[in-house]
Amino acid sequence: MIKLHLDTDKQTVGVPMVFLRITDNNVDTLSVTVTSGGAPFDLTGYTVAFEGIGPKGNRIIDSSGKITNATSGKFSYTTAAALAQSQGHYQLAYFSLTKGSARTTTGNLNLFVYNSVPEGINPDDYIEPYNELIEKLNSAFTTATQNAQKKVADLETTTDDVTKRVTDNATSQIESVTNTAEDKSQEVSENAKKQVDSLNDQVDVLGNKIADYISGQTVAFESFPKEFDLLKTNLMAKVETLVGPQGEPGPKGDKGDVGPQGPEADLTDYPKTSEVEERISQAADTAKNYADSKSTEIVKDMLPLQTGELHDGADLNNEKTVGTFFSMKSITNGPNFPNGNNYVTWVVSQFVNTEASSFVQLAFSQPGDMAIRNFVSGTEWGPWRLISGGRGLTDSDDLYTLPDGDYIIGGSHPKNMPSPAEPWATLKVHSWGQLGAKDMEFLDTSYHHYVNVYSGASPAWAGWRVVN
């Protein structure tokens, strides 16, 4: 167990040293105590990650640090095999502490890797969260697909079940009413037609209610069972009262003979069972077709969850296809993130109306930087604007012309840098007062700390001054 003390103020005198050997793997554990100005740094809610640039320029980001005592600022970190890929002195090594949008880093540590007998290991970038991110994305796409398929299957099952229950229930009720009517049909008289017409009106009311529902109107079905039962009750009650005309009186006696049977009623306009069954069947088919169309819409709504594609080495000026994309290789015309333009994810959205068409690109880097820009038909892509993280500066940038903000110098040499200074530094630009005054603060990895002020009646930069 190797014990280290690192301070987030990065003012520690003397840089701790750690020694590894090529092929060392998951054995050497660092016990680290983090302080801020000498006081314990509370690690509650923070994620700890080792970040470094190896002897051959390969980048290492490993977030497997484990907090052992948060309030005392203590955590442990077991070195992964990726740290000991090549012999030499690490160009840069430190730990990052991240909680939500808050991020800070410890002071540097000197990391040396000794050679060993096995040879031939080719150093490569090692970014521990990357494979985990890819697994999460693949899992999300798989879950979304399964959820869409389950919703469609559930909808089809529910539709079939409702259709069967409506058809079975309606058919059973109609058969019961029809059988009762047929048993009494021989007693129906000429006055049956008026009473049947009244019953037909009730049937039409219920049929119209079903038709309104299928056409998409809002219909309250709470009273449907009561109306159907009332129709059945009325039909049976009225059938009981329907009798044929009185027969001829028989000869007088103790008991008169039964008169002749009256004529059968005219049932021409009486609703036939087959007609009602056909109406119900048509309603059920229409309902199922409507449900099928809705299930298709659900599948279409779920499709955007499955549009992620790999566009390695893409030129973002040509990326106008709506969707989510990713490139492991360096992209062209990207935001120039501080950590480079590889391992970048971007999302393309489109807005179209009768006057113009526009596109929006939102790009994310692996460490969490985010930038945005837009394109309107008839023009060119607008400039990238960094909306999270710090903008990385290039050799063509001039420190004296930068707007307010936080910047990162990652191996470049912008104009008007202080000297001596390392090409790995942070820069803050801040305006103040009412006369356009501003100041800059520069801090590099070797603890060179400078400030510069822009002010005066004829404003000008005063020149870099070392912070005592």
C-alpha positions in Angstrom: 0.0 0.0 0.0 1.5 3.3 -1.1 0.4 6.4 0.9 0.1 9.8 -0.8 -1.0 13.2 0.3 -2.4 15.5 -2.6 -3.9 19.0 -2.3 -6.6 20.4 -4.6 -4.9 23.9 -4.3 -1.9 22.3 -6.1 0.5 24.3 -4.0 2.2 21.3 -2.4 6.0 21.6 -2.1 7.5 18.4 -3.5 5.7 16.2 -5.9 5.0 12.6 -4.7 6.6 9.8 -6.7 5.2 6.4 -7.7 7.1 3.5 -9.4 5.6 0.7 -11.5 7.0 -2.0 -13.8 5.7 -3.0 -17.2 3.1 -5.8 -16.8 2.2 -4.8 -13.2 -1.5 -5.4 -13.0 -4.2 -4.8 -10.2 -1.7 -5.2 -7.3 -0.2 -1.8 -6.5 -2.7 0.2 -4.5 -2.3 3.9 -3.7 -3.9 5.2 -0.4 -4.5 8.9 -1.1 -5.5 11.6 1.3 -6.9 14.7 -0.4 -6.7 18.1 1.2 -7.8 21.7 0.2 -5.4 24.2 1.6 -4.2 21.6 4.1 -7.7 20.8 5.4 -9.4 17.4 4.6 -11.4 17.6 1.3 -14.9 16.2 1.8 -15.3 13.5 -1.0 -19.0 12.9 -0.2 -20.8 12.4 -3.6 -17.6 12.7 -5.7 -16.3 10.3 -8.3 -12.5 9.8 -8.3 -10.6 9.1 -11.5 -6.9 8.8 -12.4 -6.0 11.0 -15.5 -2.6 11.0 -17.1 -0.5 11.1 -20.3 1.9 8.2 -20.6 5.6 8.2 -21.6 4.6 7.7 -25.3 1.7 10.2 -25.3 -1.1 7.7 -24.7 -4.0 9.1 -22.6 -5.2 7.2 -19.5 -8.5 7.9 -17.8 -9.6 5.4 -15.1 -12.5 6.1 -12.8 -12.1 3.0 -10.6 -11.0 4.9 -7.5 -12.8 3.9 -4.3 -13.6 6.3 -1.6 -12.7 4.8 1.8 -13.5 7.8 4.1 -15.3 10.6 2.4 -15.3 13.2 5.2 -11.5 12.7 5.8 -10.8 13.0 2.1 -9.4 9.5 1.7 -9.7 7.1 -1.2 -7.8 4.1 -2.7 -6.8 3.5 -6.2 -5.4 0.1 -7.6 -3.3 0.7 -10.7 -4.7 -1.0 -13.9 -2.6 -2.8 -16.4 -3.1 0.0 -18.8 -0.9 2.3 -16.6 2.2 0.1 -17.1 2.2 -0.3 -20.9 5.4 1.4 -21.7 8.7 2.4 -19.9 9.5 5.9 -18.9 8.3 9.0 -17.0 4.6 10.0 -17.3 4.3 13.4 -18.9 1.3 14.2 -16.7 -0.4 12.4 -13.8 -3.1 13.5 -11.3 -6.5 12.6 -9.9 -9.8 14.3 -10.9 -12.8 14.7 -8.5 -16.2 15.1 -10.1 -19.7 15.6 -8.6 -22.5 16.6 -10.9 -21.2 19.7 -12.8 -18.5 20.4 -10.2 -14.9 19.2 -11.0 -11.5 19.8 -9.5 -8.2 18.1 -9.6 -5.3 17.2 -7.2 -1.8 18.3 -7.6 0.5 16.3 -9.9 2.4 13.2 -9.0 5.5 11.8 -10.6 4.8 8.3 -12.1 7.7 6.2 -13.4 7.4 2.8 -15.2 10.4 0.5 -15.1 11.1 -2.0 -18.0 10.5 -5.7 -17.6 11.5 -8.9 -19.5 8.2 -9.2 -21.5 8.3 -6.9 -24.5 6.0 -6.0 -27.4 3.2 -4.3 -25.5 1.8 -1.5 -27.7 0.6 1.5 -25.6 -2.9 2.7 -26.5 -5.3 5.2 -25.1 -7.2 3.7 -22.1 -10.5 5.4 -21.2 -12.2 3.1 -18.6 -15.7 4.5 -18.8 -15.9 4.2 -22.6 -16.6 0.4 -22.8 -19.1 0.8 -20.0 -20.8 3.6 -21.9 -21.1 1.5 -25.1 -22.6 -1.3 -23.0 -25.2 1.0 -21.5 -26.1 2.4 -25.0 -26.5 -1.0 -26.4 -28.6 -2.1 -23.4 -30.8 1.0 -23.8 -31.4 0.3 -27.5 -32.2 -3.4 -26.7 -34.6 -2.4 -23.9 -36.3 0.2 -26.1 -36.8 -2.3 -28.9 -38.2 -5.0 -26.5 -40.5 -2.4 -24.9 -41.9 -1.3 -28.3 -42.5 -4.9 -29.3 -44.2 -5.7 -26.0 -46.5 -2.7 -26.3 -47.5 -3.7 -29.8 -48.1 -7.3 -28.7 -50.1 -6.1 -25.6 -52.2 -3.8 -27.8 -53.0 -6.6 -30.3 -53.9 -9.0 -27.4 -56.1 -6.4 -25.8 -57.8 -5.5 -29.1 -58.5 -9.2 -29.9 -59.9 -9.8 -26.4 -62.1 -6.7 -26.5 -63.4 -7.5 -30.0 -64.2 -11.1 -28.9 -66.0 -10.1 -25.7 -68.1 -7.4 -27.5 -69.0 -9.8 -30.3 -69.8 -12.7 -28.0 -71.8 -10.6 -25.6 -73.8 -8.8 -28.3 -74.5 -12.1 -30.2 -75.7 -13.8 -27.0 -78.0 -10.9 -26.2 -79.4 -10.8 -29.7 -79.9 -14.6 -29.9 -81.8 -14.4 -26.5 -84.1 -11.6 -27.8 -84.6 -13.2 -31.2 -85.4 -16.7 -29.7 -88.0 -15.1 -27.4 -89.5 -13.2 -30.3 -89.7 -16.3 -32.5 -91.4 -18.3 -29.7 -94.1 -15.6 -29.6 -94.3 -14.8 -33.3 -97.4 -16.8 -34.0 -99.3 -14.5 -31.6 -98.2 -11.2 -33.2 -101.1 -9.2 -34.6 -101.4 -6.4 -37.1 -100.7 -3.8 -34.5 -97.2 -5.3 -34.0 -95.6 -3.1 -36.7 -96.0 0.1 -34.7 -94.5 -1.4 -31.5 -91.7 -3.0 -33.5 -90.9 0.3 -35.0 -90.4 1.8 -31.5 -88.0 -1.0 -30.7 -86.1 -0.5 -33.9 -85.6 3.1 -32.9 -84.0 1.9 -29.7 -81.8 -0.5 -31.6 -80.7 2.4 -33.9 -79.8 4.6 -31.0 -77.4 1.9 -29.7 -76.1 1.2 -33.2 -75.4 4.9 -33.7 -73.6 5.1 -30.4 -71.2 2.3 -31.6 -70.7 4.0 -35.0 -69.9 7.3 -33.3 -67.2 5.6 -31.1 -65.6 3.9 -34.1 -65.5 7.2 -36.0 -63.4 8.7 -33.2 -66.0 10.7 -31.2 -66.1 10.6 -27.4 -69.0 8.4 -26.3 -70.0 7.5 -22.7 -70.5 3.7 -22.6 -71.4 3.6 -18.9 -75.2 3.4 -19.7 -74.7 0.9 -22.6 -75.5 -2.3 -20.5 -78.6 -0.7 -19.0 -79.9 0.5 -22.4 -79.4 -3.0 -23.9 -81.2 -4.7 -20.9 -84.0 -2.2 -21.2 -84.4 -3.0 -24.9 -84.6 -6.7 -24.1 -87.1 -6.1 -21.3 -89.3 -3.9 -23.6 -89.2 -6.4 -26.4 -90.3 -9.3 -24.2 -93.0 -7.2 -22.5 -94.5 -6.1 -25.7 -94.3 -9.5 -27.3 -96.4 -10.8 -24.4 -99.1 -8.3 -25.3 -99.2 -9.1 -29.0 -102.1 -11.4 -29.9 -103.9 -12.2 -33.1 -107.6 -11.2 -33.8 -110.3 -13.0 -31.9 -111.5 -16.2 -33.5 -115.2 -17.1 -34.3 -117.2 -18.0 -31.2 -118.0 -21.7 -30.8 -121.3 -23.3 -30.2 -122.9 -22.5 -26.9 -122.4 -25.0 -24.2 -120.8 -25.5 -20.9 -117.6 -24.8 -22.6 -117.2 -23.1 -25.9 -115.0 -24.7 -28.6 -111.8 -23.1 -29.3 -112.0 -20.7 -32.2 -109.9 -20.9 -35.3 -106.3 -19.7 -35.2 -105.9 -16.1 -36.2 -103.7 -15.1 -39.2 -100.0 -14.8 -38.7 -98.6 -11.3 -38.3 -96.6 -9.7 -41.1 -93.0 -9.8 -40.0 -91.6 -8.2 -43.2 -90.1 -5.2 -41.4 -89.0 -7.1 -38.3 -85.2 -6.9 -37.9 -83.6 -10.2 -38.8 -80.9 -11.9 -36.7 -78.5 -12.1 -39.6 -78.8 -8.3 -40.2 -78.0 -7.4 -36.6 -75.1 -9.9 -36.6 -73.7 -8.4 -39.7 -73.8 -4.9 -38.1 -72.0 -6.1 -35.1 -69.4 -7.9 -37.2 -68.7 -4.7 -39.2 -68.3 -2.7 -36.1 -65.8 -5.2 -34.7 -63.8 -5.2 -37.9 -63.7 -1.4 -37.9 -62.5 -1.4 -34.3 -59.7 -3.9 -35.0 -58.5 -1.9 -38.0 -58.4 1.2 -35.9 -56.4 -0.5 -33.2 -54.0 -2.0 -35.9 -53.3 1.6 -37.2 -52.6 2.8 -33.7 -50.1 0.0 -33.0 -48.3 1.0 -36.2 -48.0 4.6 -34.9 -46.6 3.4 -31.6 -43.8 1.4 -33.5 -43.0 4.6 -35.5 -42.8 6.6 -32.4 -40.2 4.2 -30.9 -38.0 4.1 -34.0 -35.9 7.2 -33.1 -34.5 5.3 -30.1 -32.8 2.9 -32.5 -31.1 5.4 -34.8 -27.6 5.5 -33.3 -24.8 4.9 -35.9 -21.0 4.9 -36.0 -19.7 7.6 -38.4 -15.9 7.2 -37.8 -13.9 10.2 -38.9 -17.0 12.1 -40.1 -16.9 15.7 -41.5 -19.6 17.4 -39.3 -20.3 20.0 -42.1 -21.9 17.1 -44.0 -23.9 15.6 -41.1 -27.5 16.7 -41.7 -29.2 13.3 -41.2 -31.5 13.4 -38.1 -30.3 11.0 -35.4 -27.5 10.2 -32.9 -24.0 9.4 -34.1 -20.5 8.6 -32.7 -16.9 8.6 -33.9 -13.9 7.0 -32.2 -11.6 8.6 -34.8 -10.9 12.3 -35.0 -13.7 14.3 -36.7 -13.4 17.3 -39.1 -15.1 20.7 -38.5 -15.9 19.7 -34.9 -15.9 21.9 -31.8 -12.2 21.5 -31.1 -12.7 20.1 -27.6 -9.9 20.5 -25.1 -9.1 16.8 -25.2 -9.3 16.5 -28.9 -11.9 15.6 -31.5 -12.0 11.8 -31.1 -14.5 9.8 -29.1 -17.2 12.4 -29.9 -20.9 11.8 -29.9 -23.3 14.2 -31.8 -27.1 14.6 -32.2 -28.7 16.2 -35.3 -32.2 17.7 -35.2 -34.1 19.4 -38.0 -36.8 22.1 -38.2 -38.7 22.6 -41.4 -41.5 25.2 -42.3 -42.7 26.8 -45.5 -40.0 29.5 -45.4 -36.8 27.8 -44.4 -35.1 24.6 -43.2 -32.7 24.5 -40.3 -30.4 21.9 -38.6 -28.9 21.9 -35.0 -25.9 19.9 -34.0 -25.2 19.1 -30.3 -21.7 17.5 -29.7 -20.4 15.7 -26.6 -16.7 14.8 -25.8 -15.7 11.8 -23.7 -14.8 13.9 -20.6 -18.2 15.6 -20.7 -17.6 18.9 -22.7 -20.6 20.0 -24.8 -20.9 22.4 -27.7 -23.8 23.5 -30.1 -24.2 25.2 -33.5 -26.9 25.6 -36.2 -27.4 25.7 -39.9 -30.1 27.6 -41.8 -30.9 27.0 -45.5 -29.2 29.5 -47.8 -26.3 30.1 -45.3 -23.4 28.1 -43.8 -22.9 26.4 -40.5 -22.6 28.9 -37.6 -19.7 28.8 -35.2 -19.5 26.2 -32.4 -20.4 27.5 -28.9 -19.1 25.7 -25.9 -22.0 25.3 -23.4 -20.3 23.0 -20.8 -16.6 22.5 -19.9 -13.7 24.7 -21.0 -12.8 25.7 -24.5 -9.5 24.3 -25.8 -7.1 26.9 -27.3 -5.0 26.4 -30.4 -1.8 27.9 -31.8 -3.9 30.5 -33.7 -5.7 31.9 -30.7 -4.6 35.2 -29.1 -4.9 35.4 -25.3 -5.3 39.2 -25.6 -8.5 39.0 -27.7 -10.4 36.2 -25.9 -13.9 36.9 -24.5 -14.8 36.2 -20.9 -14.7 32.5 -20.0 -12.6 29.5 -18.8 -10.1 28.0 -21.3 -7.8 25.0 -21.4 -4.3 24.9 -23.1 -3.6 21.3 -23.9 -0.3 21.1 -25.7 -0.8 24.2 -27.9 1.1 27.6 -27.9 -1.4 30.5 -28.3 -0.2 34.0 -28.9 0.8 36.3 -26.0 1.4 33.4 -23.5 3.5 34.3 -20.4 7.1 33.0 -20.2 8.3 30.7 -18.8 5.2 28.5 -19.0 4.1 25.0 -19.9 1.8 24.2 -22.8 -0.6 22.5 -20.3 -2.5 25.2 -18.4 -5.8 26.8 -17.5 -6.8 30.4 -18.3 -9.6 32.5 -16.9 -10.7 35.8 -18.5 -12.9 38.2 -16.5 -14.4 41.7 -17.3 -15.1 44.2 -14.6 -15.9 47.9 -14.1 -17.6 50.2 -16.6 -14.7 51.2 -18.8 -14.1 47.8 -20.4 -11.4 46.7 -18.0 -10.6 43.0 -17.7 -8.1 40.6 -16.2 -6.6 37.2 -17.0 -5.2 34.5 -14.6 -2.9 31.8 -16.0 -1.8 28.5 -14.1 0.2 25.7 -15.7 1.1 22.2 -14.6 4.5 23.3 -13.2 2.7 25.8 -10.9 3.7 28.9 -12.9 1.0 31.4 -11.8 0.5 34.7 -13.7 -2.0 37.6 -13.9 -2.5 40.3 -16.5 -4.7 43.4 -16.4 -6.3 45.4 -19.2 -7.3 49.0 -18.2 -6.5 52.7 -18.3 -7.6 55.8 -20.2 -6.2 54.3 -23.3 -6.8 50.7 -22.4 -3.9 48.3 -22.8 -2.6 45.1 -21.3 -0.2 45.8 -18.5 1.9 42.6 -19.1 2.2 39.3 -17.2 3.0 39.4 -13.5 4.1 36.5 -11.3 1.7 35.8 -8.4 3.6 35.8 -5.2 
